[in-house]
Amino acid sequence: MAKLRTNRSAAKRFKVTKTGKVKHKKANLRHLLCSKSRGRKRKLRKAGILNPGDASTMRALLPYA
């Protein structure tokens, strides 16, 4: 059987944890930061977890993750 191709754009944006959850970086921490509160920016630094429906799509794009 042929090898599967990993979607490289998905590989740069998502990681799969040991338990199978899909991690991603949260949006809105690139610019216009002075109008956002300190606590909001602190919460945006943490990694987010995709919901199960989106996670199954990402696992199809990352077959060896």
mmCIF file as gemmi writes it, N, C-alpha and C atoms, coordinates in Angstrom:
data_model
loop_
_atom_site.group_PDB
_atom_site.id
_atom_site.type_symbol
_atom_site.label_atom_id
_atom_site.label_alt_id
_atom_site.label_comp_id
_atom_site.label_asym_id
_atom_site.label_entity_id
_atom_site.label_seq_id
_atom_site.pdbx_PDB_ins_code
_atom_site.Cartn_x
_atom_site.Cartn_y
_atom_site.Cartn_z
_atom_site.occupancy
_atom_site.B_iso_or_equiv
_atom_site.pdbx_formal_charge
_atom_site.auth_seq_id
_atom_site.auth_asym_id
_atom_site.pdbx_PDB_model_num
ATOM 1 N N . MET Axp A 1 ? 0.843 -1.186 0 1 0 ? 1 A 1
ATOM 2 C CA . MET Axp A 1 ? 0 0 0 1 0 ? 1 A 1
ATOM 3 C C . MET Axp A 1 ? 0.886 1.247 0 1 0 ? 1 A 1
ATOM 4 N N . ALA Axp A 2 ? 0.46 2.252 -0.752 1 0 ? 2 A 1
ATOM 5 C CA . ALA Axp A 2 ? 1.249 3.473 -0.878 1 0 ? 2 A 1
ATOM 6 C C . ALA Axp A 2 ? 1.202 4.29 0.407 1 0 ? 2 A 1
ATOM 7 N N . LYS Axp A 3 ? 2.245 5.098 0.589 1 0 ? 3 A 1
ATOM 8 C CA . LYS Axp A 3 ? 2.261 5.997 1.743 1 0 ? 3 A 1
ATOM 9 C C . LYS Axp A 3 ? 1.24 7.098 1.545 1 0 ? 3 A 1
ATOM 10 N N . LEU Axp A 4 ? 0.734 7.633 2.649 1 0 ? 4 A 1
ATOM 11 C CA . LEU Axp A 4 ? -0.199 8.763 2.6 1 0 ? 4 A 1
ATOM 12 C C . LEU Axp A 4 ? 0.57 10.064 2.718 1 0 ? 4 A 1
ATOM 13 N N . ARG Axp A 5 ? 0.094 11.088 2.043 1 0 ? 5 A 1
ATOM 14 C CA . ARG Axp A 5 ? 0.739 12.403 2.117 1 0 ? 5 A 1
ATOM 15 C C . ARG Axp A 5 ? 0.167 13.167 3.305 1 0 ? 5 A 1
ATOM 16 N N . THR Axp A 6 ? 1.042 13.799 4.069 1 0 ? 6 A 1
ATOM 17 C CA . THR Axp A 6 ? 0.621 14.699 5.145 1 0 ? 6 A 1
ATOM 18 C C . THR Axp A 6 ? 0.348 16.067 4.547 1 0 ? 6 A 1
ATOM 19 N N . ASN Axp A 7 ? -0.759 16.672 4.914 1 0 ? 7 A 1
ATOM 20 C CA . ASN Axp A 7 ? -1.038 18.04 4.488 1 0 ? 7 A 1
ATOM 21 C C . ASN Axp A 7 ? -0.103 18.968 5.255 1 0 ? 7 A 1
ATOM 22 N N . ARG Axp A 8 ? 0.826 19.614 4.54 1 0 ? 8 A 1
ATOM 23 C CA . ARG Axp A 8 ? 1.884 20.38 5.202 1 0 ? 8 A 1
ATOM 24 C C . ARG Axp A 8 ? 1.359 21.633 5.884 1 0 ? 8 A 1
ATOM 25 N N . SER Axp A 9 ? 0.331 22.263 5.338 1 0 ? 9 A 1
ATOM 26 C CA . SER Axp A 9 ? -0.209 23.459 5.999 1 0 ? 9 A 1
ATOM 27 C C . SER Axp A 9 ? -0.879 23.082 7.315 1 0 ? 9 A 1
ATOM 28 N N . ALA Axp A 10 ? -1.531 21.931 7.362 1 0 ? 10 A 1
ATOM 29 C CA . ALA Axp A 10 ? -2.144 21.474 8.613 1 0 ? 10 A 1
ATOM 30 C C . ALA Axp A 10 ? -1.081 21.055 9.621 1 0 ? 10 A 1
ATOM 31 N N . ALA Axp A 11 ? 0.021 20.462 9.137 1 0 ? 11 A 1
ATOM 32 C CA . ALA Axp A 11 ? 1.083 20.006 10.029 1 0 ? 11 A 1
ATOM 33 C C . ALA Axp A 11 ? 1.754 21.174 10.738 1 0 ? 11 A 1
ATOM 34 N N . LYS Axp A 12 ? 1.792 22.345 10.084 1 0 ? 12 A 1
ATOM 35 C CA . LYS Axp A 12 ? 2.402 23.52 10.695 1 0 ? 12 A 1
ATOM 36 C C . LYS Axp A 12 ? 1.491 24.174 11.726 1 0 ? 12 A 1
ATOM 37 N N . ARG Axp A 13 ? 0.201 23.918 11.652 1 0 ? 13 A 1
ATOM 38 C CA . ARG Axp A 13 ? -0.76 24.613 12.509 1 0 ? 13 A 1
ATOM 39 C C . ARG Axp A 13 ? -1.33 23.766 13.636 1 0 ? 13 A 1
ATOM 40 N N . PHE Axp A 14 ? -1.283 22.445 13.512 1 0 ? 14 A 1
ATOM 41 C CA . PHE Axp A 14 ? -1.933 21.565 14.481 1 0 ? 14 A 1
ATOM 42 C C . PHE Axp A 14 ? -0.974 20.49 14.958 1 0 ? 14 A 1
ATOM 43 N N . LYS Axp A 15 ? -1.121 20.093 16.232 1 0 ? 15 A 1
ATOM 44 C CA . LYS Axp A 15 ? -0.365 18.988 16.802 1 0 ? 15 A 1
ATOM 45 C C . LYS Axp A 15 ? -1.364 18.059 17.486 1 0 ? 15 A 1
ATOM 46 N N . VAL Axp A 16 ? -1.079 16.765 17.457 1 0 ? 16 A 1
ATOM 47 C CA . VAL Axp A 16 ? -1.95 15.785 18.101 1 0 ? 16 A 1
ATOM 48 C C . VAL Axp A 16 ? -1.311 15.375 19.419 1 0 ? 16 A 1
ATOM 49 N N . THR Axp A 17 ? -2.09 15.434 20.508 1 0 ? 17 A 1
ATOM 50 C CA . THR Axp A 17 ? -1.566 15.079 21.817 1 0 ? 17 A 1
ATOM 51 C C . THR Axp A 17 ? -1.506 13.56 21.966 1 0 ? 17 A 1
ATOM 52 N N . LYS Axp A 18 ? -0.935 13.111 23.07 1 0 ? 18 A 1
ATOM 53 C CA . LYS Axp A 18 ? -0.809 11.675 23.315 1 0 ? 18 A 1
ATOM 54 C C . LYS Axp A 18 ? -2.176 11.005 23.45 1 0 ? 18 A 1
ATOM 55 N N . THR Axp A 19 ? -3.162 11.743 23.974 1 0 ? 19 A 1
ATOM 56 C CA . THR Axp A 19 ? -4.504 11.178 24.138 1 0 ? 19 A 1
ATOM 57 C C . THR Axp A 19 ? -5.351 11.32 22.883 1 0 ? 19 A 1
ATOM 58 N N . GLY Axp A 20 ? -4.802 11.934 21.813 1 0 ? 20 A 1
ATOM 59 C CA . GLY Axp A 20 ? -5.532 12.014 20.554 1 0 ? 20 A 1
ATOM 60 C C . GLY Axp A 20 ? -6.261 13.321 20.316 1 0 ? 20 A 1
ATOM 61 N N . LYS Axp A 21 ? -6.162 14.266 21.245 1 0 ? 21 A 1
ATOM 62 C CA . LYS Axp A 21 ? -6.787 15.562 21.026 1 0 ? 21 A 1
ATOM 63 C C . LYS Axp A 21 ? -5.915 16.386 20.078 1 0 ? 21 A 1
ATOM 64 N N . VAL Axp A 22 ? -6.54 17.348 19.383 1 0 ? 22 A 1
ATOM 65 C CA . VAL Axp A 22 ? -5.808 18.166 18.422 1 0 ? 22 A 1
ATOM 66 C C . VAL Axp A 22 ? -5.646 19.57 18.989 1 0 ? 22 A 1
ATOM 67 N N . LYS Axp A 23 ? -4.382 20.004 19.157 1 0 ? 23 A 1
ATOM 68 C CA . LYS Axp A 23 ? -4.072 21.326 19.706 1 0 ? 23 A 1
ATOM 69 C C . LYS Axp A 23 ? -3.887 22.32 18.574 1 0 ? 23 A 1
ATOM 70 N N . HIS Axp A 24 ? -4.205 23.585 18.863 1 0 ? 24 A 1
ATOM 71 C CA . HIS Axp A 24 ? -3.965 24.659 17.902 1 0 ? 24 A 1
ATOM 72 C C . HIS Axp A 24 ? -3.657 25.94 18.657 1 0 ? 24 A 1
ATOM 73 N N . LYS Axp A 25 ? -3.046 26.895 17.973 1 0 ? 25 A 1
ATOM 74 C CA . LYS Axp A 25 ? -2.779 28.207 18.564 1 0 ? 25 A 1
ATOM 75 C C . LYS Axp A 25 ? -4.011 29.067 18.374 1 0 ? 25 A 1
ATOM 76 N N . LYS Axp A 26 ? -4.338 29.876 19.374 1 0 ? 26 A 1
ATOM 77 C CA . LYS Axp A 26 ? -5.509 30.745 19.288 1 0 ? 26 A 1
ATOM 78 C C . LYS Axp A 26 ? -5.22 31.975 18.437 1 0 ? 26 A 1
ATOM 79 N N . ALA Axp A 27 ? -6.27 32.506 17.837 1 0 ? 27 A 1
ATOM 80 C CA . ALA Axp A 27 ? -6.143 33.666 16.955 1 0 ? 27 A 1
ATOM 81 C C . ALA Axp A 27 ? -6.191 34.955 17.777 1 0 ? 27 A 1
ATOM 82 N N . ASN Axp A 28 ? -5.96 36.085 17.111 1 0 ? 28 A 1
ATOM 83 C CA . ASN Axp A 28 ? -6.094 37.449 17.66 1 0 ? 28 A 1
ATOM 84 C C . ASN Axp A 28 ? -4.974 37.864 18.599 1 0 ? 28 A 1
ATOM 85 N N . LEU Axp A 29 ? -3.774 37.319 18.422 1 0 ? 29 A 1
ATOM 86 C CA . LEU Axp A 29 ? -2.65 37.75 19.254 1 0 ? 29 A 1
ATOM 87 C C . LEU Axp A 29 ? -1.507 38.276 18.382 1 0 ? 29 A 1
ATOM 88 N N . ARG Axp A 30 ? -1.818 38.792 17.206 1 0 ? 30 A 1
ATOM 89 C CA . ARG Axp A 30 ? -0.789 39.244 16.273 1 0 ? 30 A 1
ATOM 90 C C . ARG Axp A 30 ? -0.65 40.767 16.255 1 0 ? 30 A 1
ATOM 91 N N . HIS Axp A 31 ? -1.748 41.49 16.232 1 0 ? 31 A 1
ATOM 92 C CA . HIS Axp A 31 ? -1.662 42.953 16.152 1 0 ? 31 A 1
ATOM 93 C C . HIS Axp A 31 ? -2.876 43.566 16.833 1 0 ? 31 A 1
ATOM 94 N N . LEU Axp A 32 ? -2.888 44.89 16.963 1 0 ? 32 A 1
ATOM 95 C CA . LEU Axp A 32 ? -3.943 45.629 17.688 1 0 ? 32 A 1
ATOM 96 C C . LEU Axp A 32 ? -4.054 45.139 19.13 1 0 ? 32 A 1
ATOM 97 N N . LEU Axp A 33 ? -2.903 44.96 19.779 1 0 ? 33 A 1
ATOM 98 C CA . LEU Axp A 33 ? -2.898 44.354 21.108 1 0 ? 33 A 1
ATOM 99 C C . LEU Axp A 33 ? -3.181 45.356 22.223 1 0 ? 33 A 1
ATOM 100 N N . CYS Axp A 34 ? -2.972 46.658 21.959 1 0 ? 34 A 1
ATOM 101 C CA . CYS Axp A 34 ? -3.151 47.624 23.047 1 0 ? 34 A 1
ATOM 102 C C . CYS Axp A 34 ? -4.62 47.78 23.418 1 0 ? 34 A 1
ATOM 103 N N . SER Axp A 35 ? -5.537 47.434 22.516 1 0 ? 35 A 1
ATOM 104 C CA . SER Axp A 35 ? -6.962 47.552 22.832 1 0 ? 35 A 1
ATOM 105 C C . SER Axp A 35 ? -7.507 46.319 23.545 1 0 ? 35 A 1
ATOM 106 N N . LYS Axp A 36 ? -6.712 45.271 23.65 1 0 ? 36 A 1
ATOM 107 C CA . LYS Axp A 36 ? -7.14 44.046 24.324 1 0 ? 36 A 1
ATOM 108 C C . LYS Axp A 36 ? -6.629 44.051 25.753 1 0 ? 36 A 1
ATOM 109 N N . SER Axp A 37 ? -7.425 43.502 26.655 1 0 ? 37 A 1
ATOM 110 C CA . SER Axp A 37 ? -7.052 43.522 28.067 1 0 ? 37 A 1
ATOM 111 C C . SER Axp A 37 ? -5.905 42.544 28.329 1 0 ? 37 A 1
ATOM 112 N N . ARG Axp A 38 ? -5.221 42.772 29.449 1 0 ? 38 A 1
ATOM 113 C CA . ARG Axp A 38 ? -4.082 41.942 29.825 1 0 ? 38 A 1
ATOM 114 C C . ARG Axp A 38 ? -4.513 40.486 30.009 1 0 ? 38 A 1
ATOM 115 N N . GLY Axp A 39 ? -5.637 40.287 30.658 1 0 ? 39 A 1
ATOM 116 C CA . GLY Axp A 39 ? -6.113 38.929 30.902 1 0 ? 39 A 1
ATOM 117 C C . GLY Axp A 39 ? -6.505 38.221 29.625 1 0 ? 39 A 1
ATOM 118 N N . ARG Axp A 40 ? -7.111 38.962 28.702 1 0 ? 40 A 1
ATOM 119 C CA . ARG Axp A 40 ? -7.499 38.371 27.426 1 0 ? 40 A 1
ATOM 120 C C . ARG Axp A 40 ? -6.273 37.906 26.639 1 0 ? 40 A 1
ATOM 121 N N . LYS Axp A 41 ? -5.228 38.74 26.624 1 0 ? 41 A 1
ATOM 122 C CA . LYS Axp A 41 ? -4.001 38.369 25.923 1 0 ? 41 A 1
ATOM 123 C C . LYS Axp A 41 ? -3.323 37.173 26.586 1 0 ? 41 A 1
ATOM 124 N N . ARG Axp A 42 ? -3.401 37.115 27.907 1 0 ? 42 A 1
ATOM 125 C CA . ARG Axp A 42 ? -2.799 35.987 28.633 1 0 ? 42 A 1
ATOM 126 C C . ARG Axp A 42 ? -3.526 34.687 28.29 1 0 ? 42 A 1
ATOM 127 N N . LYS Axp A 43 ? -4.862 34.738 28.192 1 0 ? 43 A 1
ATOM 128 C CA . LYS Axp A 43 ? -5.623 33.538 27.849 1 0 ? 43 A 1
ATOM 129 C C . LYS Axp A 43 ? -5.399 33.103 26.41 1 0 ? 43 A 1
ATOM 130 N N . LEU Axp A 44 ? -5.112 34.054 25.525 1 0 ? 44 A 1
ATOM 131 C CA . LEU Axp A 44 ? -4.856 33.718 24.126 1 0 ? 44 A 1
ATOM 132 C C . LEU Axp A 44 ? -3.519 33.018 23.937 1 0 ? 44 A 1
ATOM 133 N N . ARG Axp A 45 ? -2.597 33.131 24.921 1 0 ? 45 A 1
ATOM 134 C CA . ARG Axp A 45 ? -1.302 32.459 24.801 1 0 ? 45 A 1
ATOM 135 C C . ARG Axp A 45 ? -1.413 30.946 24.94 1 0 ? 45 A 1
ATOM 136 N N . LYS Axp A 46 ? -2.429 30.473 25.643 1 0 ? 46 A 1
ATOM 137 C CA . LYS Axp A 46 ? -2.583 29.036 25.85 1 0 ? 46 A 1
ATOM 138 C C . LYS Axp A 46 ? -3.065 28.357 24.572 1 0 ? 46 A 1
ATOM 139 N N . ALA Axp A 47 ? -2.703 27.11 24.397 1 0 ? 47 A 1
ATOM 140 C CA . ALA Axp A 47 ? -3.151 26.351 23.237 1 0 ? 47 A 1
ATOM 141 C C . ALA Axp A 47 ? -4.619 26.001 23.379 1 0 ? 47 A 1
ATOM 142 N N . GLY Axp A 48 ? -5.32 25.975 22.267 1 0 ? 48 A 1
ATOM 143 C CA . GLY Axp A 48 ? -6.723 25.568 22.258 1 0 ? 48 A 1
ATOM 144 C C . GLY Axp A 48 ? -6.842 24.129 21.81 1 0 ? 48 A 1
ATOM 145 N N . ILE Axp A 49 ? -7.987 23.525 22.086 1 0 ? 49 A 1
ATOM 146 C CA . ILE Axp A 49 ? -8.279 22.151 21.683 1 0 ? 49 A 1
ATOM 147 C C . ILE Axp A 49 ? -9.442 22.2 20.696 1 0 ? 49 A 1
ATOM 148 N N . LEU Axp A 50 ? -9.289 21.524 19.557 1 0 ? 50 A 1
ATOM 149 C CA . LEU Axp A 50 ? -10.367 21.494 18.574 1 0 ? 50 A 1
ATOM 150 C C . LEU Axp A 50 ? -11.519 20.643 19.075 1 0 ? 50 A 1
ATOM 151 N N . ASN Axp A 51 ? -12.743 20.995 18.648 1 0 ? 51 A 1
ATOM 152 C CA . ASN Axp A 51 ? -13.886 20.162 19.006 1 0 ? 51 A 1
ATOM 153 C C . ASN Axp A 51 ? -13.83 18.859 18.204 1 0 ? 51 A 1
ATOM 154 N N . PRO Axp A 52 ? -14.523 17.821 18.648 1 0 ? 52 A 1
ATOM 155 C CA . PRO Axp A 52 ? -14.361 16.493 18.034 1 0 ? 52 A 1
ATOM 156 C C . PRO Axp A 52 ? -14.651 16.438 16.535 1 0 ? 52 A 1
ATOM 157 N N . GLY Axp A 53 ? -15.615 17.215 16.059 1 0 ? 53 A 1
ATOM 158 C CA . GLY Axp A 53 ? -15.932 17.194 14.635 1 0 ? 53 A 1
ATOM 159 C C . GLY Axp A 53 ? -14.799 17.722 13.778 1 0 ? 53 A 1
ATOM 160 N N . ASP Axp A 54 ? -14.216 18.845 14.198 1 0 ? 54 A 1
ATOM 161 C CA . ASP Axp A 54 ? -13.081 19.41 13.457 1 0 ? 54 A 1
ATOM 162 C C . ASP Axp A 54 ? -11.828 18.568 13.647 1 0 ? 54 A 1
ATOM 163 N N . ALA Axp A 55 ? -11.694 17.944 14.81 1 0 ? 55 A 1
ATOM 164 C CA . ALA Axp A 55 ? -10.503 17.148 15.091 1 0 ? 55 A 1
ATOM 165 C C . ALA Axp A 55 ? -10.434 15.93 14.177 1 0 ? 55 A 1
ATOM 166 N N . SER Axp A 56 ? -11.571 15.326 13.862 1 0 ? 56 A 1
ATOM 167 C CA . SER Axp A 56 ? -11.556 14.166 12.964 1 0 ? 56 A 1
ATOM 168 C C . SER Axp A 56 ? -11.117 14.566 11.564 1 0 ? 56 A 1
ATOM 169 N N . THR Axp A 57 ? -11.495 15.775 11.119 1 0 ? 57 A 1
ATOM 170 C CA . THR Axp A 57 ? -11.049 16.286 9.825 1 0 ? 57 A 1
ATOM 171 C C . THR Axp A 57 ? -9.541 16.5 9.82 1 0 ? 57 A 1
ATOM 172 N N . MET Axp A 58 ? -9.012 17.056 10.902 1 0 ? 58 A 1
ATOM 173 C CA . MET Axp A 58 ? -7.576 17.311 10.98 1 0 ? 58 A 1
ATOM 174 C C . MET Axp A 58 ? -6.781 16.022 11.057 1 0 ? 58 A 1
ATOM 175 N N . ARG Axp A 59 ? -7.313 15.013 11.72 1 0 ? 59 A 1
ATOM 176 C CA . ARG Axp A 59 ? -6.597 13.736 11.785 1 0 ? 59 A 1
ATOM 177 C C . ARG Axp A 59 ? -6.501 13.066 10.415 1 0 ? 59 A 1
ATOM 178 N N . ALA Axp A 60 ? -7.495 13.323 9.55 1 0 ? 60 A 1
ATOM 179 C CA . ALA Axp A 60 ? -7.423 12.81 8.185 1 0 ? 60 A 1
ATOM 180 C C . ALA Axp A 60 ? -6.314 13.505 7.402 1 0 ? 60 A 1
ATOM 181 N N . LEU Axp A 61 ? -6.076 14.791 7.697 1 0 ? 61 A 1
ATOM 182 C CA . LEU Axp A 61 ? -5.006 15.538 7.017 1 0 ? 61 A 1
ATOM 183 C C . LEU Axp A 61 ? -3.64 15.222 7.601 1 0 ? 61 A 1
ATOM 184 N N . LEU Axp A 62 ? -3.593 14.692 8.837 1 0 ? 62 A 1
ATOM 185 C CA . LEU Axp A 62 ? -2.341 14.346 9.503 1 0 ? 62 A 1
ATOM 186 C C . LEU Axp A 62 ? -2.314 12.855 9.793 1 0 ? 62 A 1
ATOM 187 N N . PRO Axp A 63 ? -2.125 12.008 8.777 1 0 ? 63 A 1
ATOM 188 C CA . PRO Axp A 63 ? -2.276 10.566 8.992 1 0 ? 63 A 1
ATOM 189 C C . PRO Axp A 63 ? -1.241 9.945 9.912 1 0 ? 63 A 1
ATOM 190 N N . TYR Axp A 64 ? -0.042 10.55 10.053 1 0 ? 64 A 1
ATOM 191 C CA . TYR Axp A 64 ? 1.004 9.948 10.883 1 0 ? 64 A 1
ATOM 192 C C . TYR Axp A 64 ? 1.218 10.692 12.192 1 0 ? 64 A 1
ATOM 193 N N . ALA Axp A 65 ? 0.305 11.591 12.549 1 0 ? 65 A 1
ATOM 194 C CA . ALA Axp A 65 ? 0.444 12.367 13.786 1 0 ? 65 A 1
ATOM 195 C C . ALA Axp A 65 ? -0.114 11.595 14.954 1 0 ? 65 A 1
